[in-house]
């Protein structure tokens, strides 16, 4: 196995180059504030589900450049000797305010604000964007797939198609936040207690002389949780084999799975065979290159499907595989600052998001704005001050906030969006600095 490098090296070289220059210019100890937000929603997204804060907090509260990282930077001549000495004692001793994971957010709204010493806040940028962008993207994709399933369970099948093991694990967590009922990834159950679920592979069926023998063996070995993959040879004959195996064993399979073909037609035919063969209680679950659009079409066509396993489309968010989250300086040494570059501009100053019945309002920290503030204190002086929510609480928060959105904002195609308004003081500051 490849050994992972120290997490403090998971940064861009230009972060270290800037840190070197900040130190040389006497700016290393200045206090700054950065905010992480998404400029524009991806295609067909009317909202986002915030995720990734847990990893952000773990990273910042343990932020330090260890001996291994310092030795590499010295050998590679990446930074100056003065910066090496400075990094050896550098810690994040600042503050973080953030929206809780599972919060529904919109374009332009800060998901988190990081305040503290300039070097630590700057060096954190790359890792924080990596975590929040990816996990928010997957939680949002999962929420769309779950919505399309109309109350039917959706299981994450995507680890094998994820872009690496770390991505597969984090995708399982984010998918659960977004509403998936379980994951096929056992390690996600180990780490976070996410329910795990599985069926069987075609290779298992092919390891026996016939479907009946394969299904009978599997049901005897798993009498309480047997889901049979019935389309290894032909789904219709596989459904009949499942009924025959049930008669032979006296065990009714929990479900059968379809992984290919015309799922509308096949699911209807399989349902009839199961109902007539003593397996009326057996459910039909489907997999095979599914996404929210195909699931919606299947159910609109009346396919008698009871659940879905979704892999590639979920863990890669295949129709919108990148989230354009950015991390921008908003205050430097007590002075509000902004990048003024047209569509790539950012709002000056430190912000709070206020949620109202009419929509969200972005105001300045300390400004008197009507509504419920979304960003909450998470880290103060480098230490956690708010206990992390349980994964179940995060998932429930996401479900409740998604359900409260207008129907058109939740639409799978061409949804409405809910861009936040700007408070009077923020609008005046933006005008002053533009």
C-alpha positions in Angstrom: 0.0 0.0 0.0 1.1 3.6 -0.7 1.7 5.4 2.5 -0.3 8.6 2.7 1.8 11.8 3.1 1.3 14.0 6.1 -2.0 15.9 5.8 -0.2 19.2 6.2 1.5 18.6 2.8 -1.9 18.3 1.1 -1.7 21.9 -0.1 -0.7 23.8 -3.2 2.9 24.9 -3.5 1.8 28.5 -4.0 0.3 28.5 -0.5 3.8 27.9 0.8 5.4 30.4 -1.6 2.9 33.1 -0.2 3.7 32.0 3.3 7.4 32.5 2.6 6.8 36.0 1.3 4.4 36.9 4.1 7.1 35.9 6.6 9.7 37.9 4.8 7.5 40.9 4.6 6.5 40.9 8.3 2.9 39.9 7.5 2.9 36.4 8.9 1.3 37.3 12.2 -1.5 39.5 10.8 -5.1 38.5 11.6 -7.3 37.6 8.6 -10.7 36.2 7.8 -11.4 33.9 4.8 -14.9 32.6 3.8 -15.7 29.5 1.7 -18.7 29.8 -0.6 -20.0 28.5 -4.0 -20.2 31.2 -6.6 -22.8 29.5 -8.8 -24.9 26.4 -8.6 -24.0 23.5 -10.9 -26.3 22.4 -13.7 -29.9 21.6 -12.7 -29.2 22.3 -9.0 -31.6 24.6 -7.2 -29.8 24.2 -3.9 -26.9 22.5 -2.1 -26.6 20.4 1.0 -23.6 21.5 3.0 -21.2 18.7 4.0 -17.6 18.2 5.0 -17.4 20.3 8.2 -16.3 17.3 10.3 -13.1 16.8 8.3 -12.5 20.6 8.3 -12.7 20.6 12.1 -10.4 17.6 12.5 -7.8 19.2 10.2 -7.8 22.6 11.8 -7.8 21.5 15.5 -4.8 19.2 14.8 -3.1 21.6 12.4 0.7 21.3 12.6 3.8 20.7 10.5 5.4 17.5 11.9 9.0 16.4 11.5 8.3 14.3 8.4 6.8 17.2 6.6 9.5 19.6 7.7 12.2 17.2 6.6 10.6 16.8 3.1 10.3 20.6 2.7 13.9 21.0 3.7 15.1 18.2 1.3 13.0 19.6 -1.6 14.1 23.2 -1.1 10.4 24.1 -1.4 10.6 26.9 1.3 13.2 29.0 3.0 14.9 28.1 6.3 13.2 30.9 8.2 9.8 29.5 7.1 10.8 26.0 8.0 11.6 27.2 11.6 8.3 29.1 11.7 6.2 26.1 10.4 7.6 23.8 13.1 5.7 25.8 15.7 2.8 26.9 13.7 -0.7 26.0 15.0 -4.2 27.1 14.1 -5.3 29.1 17.1 -8.2 30.9 15.4 -11.9 30.7 15.1 -14.3 29.0 12.7 -18.0 29.7 12.2 -19.9 27.5 9.9 -23.4 26.3 8.8 -24.0 22.9 10.4 -23.6 19.9 8.1 -26.9 19.0 6.4 -27.9 22.7 6.0 -29.5 23.7 2.7 -27.4 26.5 1.2 -27.5 28.7 -1.9 -25.0 30.3 -4.2 -23.0 33.1 -2.7 -23.6 32.2 0.9 -20.6 31.4 3.1 -20.6 27.8 4.3 -17.8 28.6 6.7 -15.6 31.4 7.9 -12.0 30.9 9.1 -10.3 33.6 11.2 -6.9 33.7 12.7 -3.2 34.1 11.9 -2.5 34.7 8.2 -0.2 31.8 7.6 -2.4 29.1 9.1 -5.6 30.4 7.5 -3.9 30.7 4.1 -2.3 27.2 4.2 -5.6 25.6 5.1 -7.3 26.7 1.9 -6.5 23.8 -0.4 -7.5 21.1 2.0 -10.7 22.8 3.2 -11.9 23.3 -0.4 -11.0 19.7 -1.2 -13.2 18.4 1.6 -16.2 20.8 1.4 -16.5 20.9 -2.4 -16.5 17.1 -2.8 -18.7 16.2 0.1 -21.3 19.0 -0.6 -21.4 17.9 -4.2 -22.1 14.3 -3.3 -24.6 15.1 -0.5 -26.5 17.2 -3.0 -26.5 14.5 -5.7 -27.7 12.0 -3.2 -30.6 14.3 -2.1 -31.7 14.5 -5.8 -31.6 10.7 -6.3 -33.5 10.1 -3.0 -36.1 12.6 -4.1 -36.5 10.9 -7.5 -37.0 7.6 -5.7 -40.2 8.9 -4.0 -39.7 7.3 -0.6 -38.2 4.1 -1.9 -34.8 3.3 -0.3 -31.6 4.1 -2.2 -28.4 2.3 -1.3 -25.0 3.7 -2.2 -23.3 1.1 -4.5 -20.5 3.5 -5.6 -17.2 2.7 -3.9 -15.8 0.7 -6.8 -16.4 3.6 -9.2 -15.2 6.4 -6.8 -12.1 8.4 -7.6 -10.0 6.7 -5.0 -10.6 5.0 -1.6 -10.8 8.2 0.4 -13.3 9.6 -2.0 -15.4 6.4 -1.8 -15.6 6.5 1.9 -16.4 10.2 2.1 -19.0 9.7 -0.6 -20.7 7.1 1.5 -20.9 9.5 4.4 -22.1 12.4 2.2 -24.7 10.1 0.5 -26.1 9.1 3.9 -26.4 12.8 4.8 -28.3 13.3 1.5 -30.8 10.7 2.4 -29.5 7.3 1.2 -30.7 4.5 3.5 -27.5 2.4 3.5 -24.2 1.8 1.8 -22.5 -1.3 0.3 -19.2 0.0 1.7 -18.4 -1.9 4.9 -15.7 0.5 6.0 -18.3 3.3 6.1 -20.3 1.2 8.5 -17.2 0.7 10.6 -16.3 4.4 10.7 -19.7 6.1 11.0 -22.2 3.4 11.8 -23.9 3.8 8.5 -26.2 0.8 7.8 -24.7 -1.6 5.3 -26.5 -3.6 2.7 -25.6 -5.9 -0.1 -26.9 -8.6 -2.5 -24.8 -11.0 -4.6 -22.7 -10.8 -7.8 -23.2 -12.6 -11.1 -20.0 -14.5 -10.2 -21.8 -16.2 -7.3 -24.6 -17.4 -9.5 -22.1 -18.7 -12.1 -20.3 -20.7 -9.5 -23.3 -23.1 -9.3 -24.6 -25.4 -12.0 -28.0 -23.6 -12.1 -29.8 -20.5 -10.8 -32.0 -22.6 -8.6 -29.0 -24.2 -6.8 -27.3 -20.8 -6.4 -30.4 -19.2 -5.0 -31.1 -22.1 -2.7 -27.6 -22.1 -1.3 -27.6 -18.4 -0.7 -31.0 -18.4 1.0 -30.0 -21.2 3.3 -26.9 -19.3 4.3 -28.7 -16.0 4.6 -32.3 -16.8 5.5 -33.1 -13.4 6.9 -31.4 -11.1 4.4 -31.3 -12.8 1.0 -31.5 -10.5 -2.1 -31.1 -12.6 -5.3 -29.5 -11.3 -8.5 -31.8 -12.9 -11.0 -30.6 -11.6 -14.4 -27.3 -13.4 -14.8 -28.7 -15.4 -17.6 -32.2 -14.1 -18.1 -34.4 -12.2 -15.6 -37.6 -14.1 -16.4 -36.1 -17.5 -15.9 -34.2 -16.1 -13.0 -37.4 -15.0 -11.3 -38.9 -18.5 -11.9 -35.7 -19.9 -10.4 -36.1 -17.7 -7.3 -39.6 -19.0 -6.8 -38.5 -22.6 -7.2 -35.6 -22.1 -4.8 -38.1 -20.6 -2.3 -40.3 -23.6 -2.6 -37.4 -26.0 -2.1 -36.0 -24.2 0.9 -39.1 -22.8 2.5 -37.5 -19.4 2.6 -39.0 -16.4 0.9 -36.3 -14.1 -0.4 -36.3 -10.6 0.9 -35.8 -9.2 -2.6 -34.6 -9.9 -6.1 -32.3 -7.5 -8.0 -32.4 -6.5 -11.6 -29.2 -5.0 -13.0 -29.8 -4.8 -16.8 -32.3 -4.6 -19.6 -35.6 -2.8 -20.0 -36.4 -2.3 -16.3 -40.0 -1.2 -16.8 -41.0 -4.2 -18.8 -38.8 -6.7 -16.9 -39.9 -5.5 -13.5 -43.5 -5.9 -14.4 -43.0 -9.4 -15.7 -40.9 -10.4 -12.6 -43.5 -9.0 -10.3 -46.2 -11.2 -11.9 -44.0 -14.3 -11.6 -43.1 -13.6 -7.9 -46.7 -13.0 -7.0 -47.8 -16.2 -8.7 -45.0 -18.2 -7.4 -45.4 -17.8 -3.6 -43.1 -14.8 -3.3 -45.6 -11.9 -3.2 -43.6 -10.4 -0.2 -40.4 -10.4 -2.2 -39.4 -6.9 -3.2 -37.8 -5.8 -6.5 -34.7 -3.6 -6.3 -32.9 -2.3 -9.4 -29.3 -1.2 -10.2 -27.2 -0.7 -13.3 -26.2 2.9 -14.3 -29.1 4.5 -12.6 -29.3 8.2 -11.7 -32.1 10.5 -10.6 -33.3 11.1 -14.1 -33.6 7.4 -15.0 -35.2 6.6 -11.7 -37.8 9.3 -12.2 -38.6 7.9 -15.6 -38.9 4.4 -14.3 -41.4 5.3 -11.6 -43.3 7.6 -13.9 -43.8 4.7 -16.3 -45.2 2.6 -13.4 -42.4 0.2 -12.9 -43.1 -1.9 -9.8 -39.7 -1.2 -8.2 -39.3 -1.1 -4.4 -35.7 0.2 -4.1 -32.6 1.2 -5.9 -28.8 0.7 -5.8 -26.9 3.6 -7.3 -23.2 3.6 -7.9 -21.3 5.6 -10.5 -23.7 8.5 -10.9 -23.8 9.0 -7.1 -20.2 8.8 -6.1 -18.9 10.9 -9.1 -22.0 13.2 -9.4 -21.6 12.4 -13.0 -23.8 15.1 -14.5 -22.1 17.9 -12.4 -18.8 16.4 -11.3 -17.2 19.5 -9.8 -18.4 22.1 -7.4 -17.0 25.6 -7.8 -16.4 26.4 -4.2 -13.9 29.1 -3.5 -12.1 30.4 -0.4 -11.6 34.2 -0.4 -10.0 36.7 1.9 -12.7 39.0 3.2 -10.9 40.8 6.0 -7.2 41.6 6.6 -5.9 43.2 9.8 -9.4 44.4 10.7 -10.0 45.9 7.2 -12.7 44.6 5.0 -11.4 43.6 1.5 -12.9 42.2 -1.7 -11.8 40.9 -5.0 -13.5 43.1 -7.6 -13.4 41.0 -10.8 -16.9 40.9 -12.3 -18.5 37.4 -11.9 -15.5 36.4 -9.8 -15.9 39.2 -7.3 -16.6 38.3 -3.6 -18.4 40.2 -0.9 -16.2 42.3 1.5 -16.2 41.9 5.3 -17.2 39.1 7.6 -20.7 37.7 7.0 -23.7 36.0 8.6 -26.5 34.4 6.7 -30.0 35.0 8.0 -32.8 32.7 7.0 -36.3 34.1 6.7 -39.6 32.8 5.3 -39.0 34.9 2.2 -35.5 33.7 1.6 -31.9 34.2 2.9 -30.2 37.5 3.6 -26.5 38.0 3.8 -25.5 40.6 6.3 -22.3 41.7 8.1 -21.3 40.1 11.4 -22.9 42.0 14.2 -25.5 43.6 11.9 -29.1 43.6 13.1 -31.0 41.6 10.4 -34.3 39.8 10.8 -34.0 36.0 10.5 -32.3 33.0 12.0 -28.5 33.1 11.7 -27.1 30.0 9.9 -23.4 30.2 10.7 -22.6 29.0 14.2 -19.5 29.1 16.4 -17.6 25.8 15.8 -14.0 26.5 16.8 -12.6 29.2 19.2 -8.9 29.7 19.8 -8.2 26.5 17.9 -10.4 24.3 20.0 -13.9 22.8 19.3 -16.6 24.6 21.1 -19.6 23.0 19.5 -19.9 19.2 19.8 -20.3 17.6 16.4 -23.9 16.6 15.5 -24.5 12.8 15.1 -24.7 11.6 11.5 -28.4 10.8 12.1 -29.0 14.4 13.3 -27.2 15.8 10.2 -29.3 13.5 7.9 -32.5 14.6 9.6 -31.6 18.2 9.3 -31.0 17.8 5.6 -34.3 16.0 5.0 -36.3 18.6 6.9 -34.7 21.6 5.1 -35.0 20.0 1.7 -38.7 19.2 2.4 -39.3 22.9 3.3 -38.0 24.1 -0.1 -40.5 25.2 -2.8 -41.3 22.4 -5.2 -39.8 24.2 -8.1 -36.5 24.6 -6.3 -36.4 20.8 -5.8 -37.1 20.1 -9.5 -34.7 17.8 -11.2 -34.6 19.8 -14.4 -34.3 23.6 -14.7 -35.1 24.3 -11.1 -35.8 27.7 -9.7 -33.0 29.1 -7.4 -33.2 31.2 -4.3 -30.3 33.7 -4.5 -29.8 35.5 -1.2 -30.5 39.2 -0.7 -27.8 41.6 0.6 -28.4 43.7 3.7 -28.3 47.5 3.4 -25.0 47.7 5.3 -23.4 45.0 3.1 -24.7 46.6 -0.1 -23.2 50.0 1.0 -19.8 48.4 1.9 -19.7 46.6 -1.4 -20.5 49.8 -3.3 -17.7 51.6 -1.3 -15.0 49.1 -2.2 -16.0 48.3 -5.8 
